[in-house]
């Protein structure tokens, strides 16, 4: 069989392309029957060779397939981790499910004689209503029993007899590193609790870890507007909440010591 002329090859290619596009194209009248038969035979050989190469195409190795399946299976966990991070990034939300990582500063550094911790009389001031006294006493006993021996201000225990209430509340805020706001239904109805909360916010408007709101038996909608830009701890399990309060105070004191060390250097 004679080789296909260039013009016939171009006609063949054009016809195949149009057929692949779903279009019906009749061969030109100038194309003879013998030429058409030659075109068909060459086209069949081309298609047969193409399918043969496709069937004998090497499959990906098992190692590569394992790598691809591993990357596919690991992507949901990474996306869930990023979504969990983003869910904790919004202000005014609970820290009940998050863990607080402490910086590598030992308790000995915090309790050293030259530590800035001793610049104030108390590590923690507990702001609470009188109806929550039993819970507050448990919290104070827990914090003071820690190896760091946190110094807590408890109003009914530490306030000076004969002093004005306003003076004692203001002094407690100014002489404490951190302030725990135990926000309960009684707290929201107590004007003195709100007064002490406002004093703490005035002392540290940007919070910086010093103001620690703790919600108990209070709906999210009743959370004080003044604290909406501060993360809170939701007290569902008492022991877990106590640990979170301890870790938050510890983290602030560690940061305070680190800042002091950097200034001295």
C-alpha positions in Angstrom: 0.0 0.0 0.0 1.3 3.4 -1.0 1.9 5.9 1.8 -0.8 8.4 2.5 -0.2 11.8 0.8 0.1 14.8 3.1 -3.2 16.3 2.0 -4.9 13.0 2.8 -3.3 12.9 6.3 -4.5 16.3 7.0 -8.0 15.4 5.9 -7.8 12.3 8.1 -6.7 14.2 11.2 -9.4 16.8 10.6 -12.1 14.2 10.3 -11.0 12.4 13.5 -10.9 15.6 15.5 -14.4 16.6 14.3 -15.7 13.1 15.1 -14.2 13.3 18.6 -16.0 16.6 19.1 -19.3 14.9 18.3 -19.7 16.5 14.9 -20.7 14.6 11.7 -18.4 15.4 8.8 -18.6 13.7 5.4 -15.4 13.1 3.5 -14.8 15.4 0.6 -15.9 14.2 -2.8 -12.4 14.4 -4.1 -11.3 11.6 -1.7 -11.3 8.3 -3.7 -12.5 4.9 -2.4 -9.0 3.5 -2.3 -7.6 6.5 -0.5 -10.5 6.3 2.0 -9.6 2.6 2.7 -6.0 3.5 3.3 -7.0 6.3 5.6 -9.2 3.9 7.6 -6.4 1.3 7.9 -3.9 3.8 9.1 -6.4 5.3 11.6 -7.1 1.8 13.0 -3.4 1.1 13.5 -3.0 4.4 15.3 -5.9 3.7 17.6 -4.8 0.1 18.3 -1.3 1.2 19.1 -2.7 3.9 21.4 -4.9 1.5 23.4 -2.0 -1.0 23.6 0.3 1.6 25.2 -2.5 2.6 27.6 -3.1 -1.0 28.7 0.6 -1.5 29.3 1.1 1.7 31.2 3.0 1.0 34.5 1.0 1.3 37.7 2.2 3.5 40.6 4.4 1.7 43.1 2.9 0.5 46.4 5.1 2.9 48.4 3.8 5.9 46.5 0.2 4.7 47.0 0.8 4.3 50.7 2.3 7.8 50.9 -0.7 9.3 49.1 -3.2 7.4 51.3 -1.4 8.5 54.4 -1.4 12.2 53.3 -5.1 11.9 52.5 -5.9 10.3 55.9 -3.9 12.8 57.8 -5.6 15.9 56.3 -8.8 15.7 58.3 -6.9 15.6 61.6 -4.9 18.7 60.6 -8.0 20.5 59.5 -9.8 19.6 62.7 -6.8 20.9 64.7 -6.9 24.2 62.8 -10.6 24.5 63.3 -10.2 23.8 67.0 -7.6 26.6 67.2 -9.8 29.1 65.4 -12.7 28.2 67.6 -10.6 29.3 70.6 -9.4 32.5 69.0 -12.7 34.4 69.4 -12.8 36.7 72.5 -15.2 36.2 75.4 -15.2 32.4 75.0 -14.5 29.6 77.5 -11.1 28.1 78.2 -12.6 25.0 79.7 -11.4 22.7 76.9 -8.0 24.3 76.3 -4.8 23.6 78.2 -2.4 26.4 79.3 1.2 25.7 78.5 3.6 27.0 81.2 6.9 28.6 80.2 10.1 26.9 81.4 10.6 29.0 84.5 10.8 27.0 87.6 8.9 27.7 90.8 12.3 28.5 92.5 12.8 31.4 90.1 9.3 32.8 90.9 9.9 32.5 94.6 13.4 33.9 94.5 14.1 36.7 96.9 14.7 39.2 94.1 11.6 38.1 92.2 9.1 40.9 91.1 6.4 38.7 92.6 7.2 40.2 96.0 6.5 43.7 94.7 2.9 43.2 95.6 1.3 41.9 98.8 -0.9 39.3 97.1 -0.7 37.0 94.1 -4.4 36.7 93.7 -7.4 38.7 94.8 -10.7 36.8 94.8 -13.7 38.9 93.9 -16.9 37.1 94.9 -20.4 37.5 96.4 -21.1 36.5 100.0 -23.3 33.6 98.8 -20.3 31.9 97.2 -18.1 31.9 100.3 -17.9 28.2 100.7 -16.7 27.7 97.1 -14.2 30.6 97.4 -12.7 29.1 100.6 -12.1 25.8 98.8 -10.4 27.7 95.9 -8.2 29.7 98.4 -7.3 26.6 100.2 -6.3 24.9 96.9 -4.1 27.9 95.8 -2.4 28.4 99.1 -1.7 24.7 99.4 0.2 24.6 96.1 4.1 24.3 96.1 4.2 28.0 95.1 2.1 28.9 98.2 0.1 31.5 96.3 -0.9 34.5 98.5 -4.6 35.1 98.3 -6.7 38.1 99.4 -10.0 37.0 100.9 -12.0 40.0 101.9 -13.8 38.6 105.0 -10.5 37.1 106.3 -7.9 39.7 105.3 -9.7 43.1 105.3 -8.7 45.4 108.2 -11.4 45.8 110.8 -12.7 49.4 110.9 -11.5 50.3 107.4 -13.9 51.6 104.8 -15.1 49.0 102.3 -14.2 51.1 99.3 -10.6 51.6 100.6 -10.2 47.9 101.3 -11.5 46.8 97.9 -9.3 49.3 96.1 -6.2 48.4 98.1 -6.8 44.7 97.4 -6.9 45.3 93.7 -3.8 47.5 93.6 -1.8 45.2 95.9 -2.6 42.0 93.9 -1.0 40.6 90.7 -4.1 38.8 89.5 -7.9 39.1 90.1 -10.2 36.1 90.0 -13.8 37.2 89.2 -16.1 34.4 90.4 -19.1 35.4 88.3 -22.3 33.8 89.6 -25.9 35.0 89.8 -25.0 36.5 93.2 -22.0 38.3 91.7 -24.2 39.9 89.1 -26.6 41.2 91.7 -23.9 42.5 94.1 -23.0 46.2 93.5 -19.7 45.8 95.5 -18.6 42.9 93.2 -19.2 45.1 90.1 -17.4 48.0 91.8 -14.3 45.8 92.4 -14.5 44.4 88.8 -14.4 48.0 87.5 -11.5 48.8 89.7 -9.6 45.8 88.3 -10.3 46.8 84.7 -9.1 50.3 85.5 -5.9 49.0 87.0 -5.2 46.8 83.9 -7.4 47.9 81.0 -5.7 45.5 78.5 -6.0 42.5 81.0 -2.7 40.9 80.0 -3.6 37.8 82.0 -4.3 39.6 85.2 -8.1 39.5 85.1 -9.4 35.9 85.3 -13.2 35.6 84.9 -14.7 32.3 86.1 -18.3 31.6 85.2 -20.5 29.4 87.3 -24.3 28.9 86.8 -24.4 31.9 84.5 -25.5 31.9 80.9 -23.3 33.2 78.1 -25.7 36.0 77.4 -25.4 37.2 81.1 -21.6 37.5 80.9 -20.7 41.1 81.8 -20.2 43.3 78.8 -17.1 44.9 80.4 -15.4 41.5 80.2 -16.4 40.5 76.7 -12.8 41.0 75.4 -11.4 38.6 78.0 -11.4 34.8 77.9 -13.2 33.2 80.8 -13.1 29.8 82.5 -16.4 27.9 82.7 -16.6 26.0 86.0 -18.2 22.7 85.0 -15.8 20.5 87.1 -14.5 22.2 90.2 -11.1 20.5 90.3 -10.4 21.2 86.7 -11.4 24.8 87.0 -9.1 25.2 90.1 -6.2 23.8 88.1 -6.9 26.3 85.2 -7.0 29.2 87.7 -3.7 28.0 89.2 -2.1 27.7 85.7 -3.2 31.1 84.7 -1.8 32.8 87.7 1.4 30.8 87.4 1.8 31.8 83.7 1.4 35.5 84.5 4.0 35.3 87.3 6.4 33.5 85.1 6.0 36.1 82.4 6.6 38.8 85.0 9.8 37.2 86.0 11.0 36.7 82.5 10.3 40.4 81.7 12.2 41.5 84.7 15.2 39.3 83.8 15.3 40.7 80.3 15.3 44.3 81.6 18.2 43.5 83.9 20.2 42.0 81.0 
